[in-house]
């Protein structure tokens, strides 16, 4: 009897559970797919760095578990309140609280088990898709096949059902302690409006805006000068934003009332009064929840952009810093052992030796003042390259050949610094090298290995005759120090491996130098090894970057999707569960003369306002925050790329969020118009 009654009443609530059920299925699917990736030996063997991917997944799973706990607890609590009158009636009819609690637990366990089974099946296919993407990133062959990891099933089941059992036990305890009166009237209870006075709310709104702006100012203190960044200001900014966001949503309803409803022209225009009253009443009952959702959205948008910026910076670093497959620096210029190994173990298409010279500063570095590169170049010297060597390197990379007059030079720089040099030489195109006045003819920003190889940020290209005079100077920026200015570069038919890099690095020589330092108040002498060379290979660095790119991208996508689904589910359930209450209000509007088209438009506006409100502040906050944080990435990422990344993150967010909005709007409309 009780089981039939429970099933019948739970069936009536099914429309409110649909979006919640689908979110749980997707959460289980993502949890299972990432646990499968963590247990995959194929992925771990792709690169040495990928072995830490499984540990990173386990760390992110902790965050996901907390989000799922919040989602499941909030939803069960909300559904309990919606069915409280039903449970109160059961209690008045003589049914024990224990039986009512067990009935509710049984219903949710059934939902949970079905969601787990469906989610595991869906997760198996998602795992195949993710694995295929990762394998393609590393250019490894992969054939899709059904692989079922029992370790992943065990880990997912432990996390998911552990959450479910803990939440259900808490709900069970709440049902047993709740009185009949509280059950019968629980549905009418709302969240408290923490500030009752309207003027107080308006003041709170103003303070919240000030806190958000101050947070941006404090954040800029950290990122405007990256060399002095300590992270303290970033933490202060985060705290200010969290407090500001909560205060904003606690006070926004009073601002809406003051801004819109006190204006009679706007107030009585079309259906504005109905919409604003519905919106403000709902905000008052959910201010704390909306604040929590907005905080999560802000972290999603800022964090997602930072992840894309890091990936963009690393990818650009490969393009700018590793245009040649193999790059070797040596102090003594002896590349015989390196060349022997390279010729035996790589299909070389071209190889070239040259020398990068050091000269006293020409003040060309002033072009980088007040830019991201300020204080990042060598303060003691500048790097000079001869025209013949420069043109040979350009030919290896497929660039056009450059010509120079005897009194001319060009600046070869990173593409992100090209505009700064172009602007500078328009007014300051004369430099002095070995006592001769040289005119800077042009600036080139092609990728030219200018991350500590062919200079850092830039180098000066001069005619060969001038280079001979420079070579006679034998300038060294630091006495008794080695200047690694002999270079060897090579291009190959195939990308080199990590093992190739490790074997080639074995040929690096070291010099043992004595150093004197004060340790524990006593002067002590100890020996240190100084490297006489450096080996860089594109294949090794690409594998490192791909590993990092995979971890950052997949983990950021994982946690962001869980956050968006969880918060959108709560918003959807709130609206759909209140549809019965709104049905009566819309019926009154119909009787007052509103036609069906206008009613559908009003429903659309109501859902749109409700869904748009918690993403309003996060989007406005994330744009300047990302531009501020992006200052440290502009070494390798252009401002245009930063804006592009922001558009991508906001676009993906709105797409996923929009799916929930459309589903909610359709179901809400059906609930309102279903009886017509």
DALINRA-V81688 format. One record per helix or strand of 3 or more residues. SS is the DSSP state (a for helix, b for strand). FROM is the first residue (numbers start at 1). TO is the last residue. If there is no record, write none. Layout:
SS;FROM;TO / SS;FROM;TO
//
This chain:
a;2;12 / a;14;38 / a;41;44 / a;48;82 / a;84;92 / a;97;137 / a;150;177 / a;180;188 / a;198;223 / a;226;228 / a;232;261 / a;264;267 / a;272;321 / b;326;330 / a;336;345 / b;348;355 / b;357;359 / a;364;368 / b;382;386 / a;387;397 / b;408;413 / a;415;425 / b;430;433 / b;436;444 / b;458;462 / a;464;473 / b;486;492 / a;498;505 / b;510;519 / b;522;531 / b;533;537 / a;538;577 / a;579;591 / a;596;632 / a;639;673
//
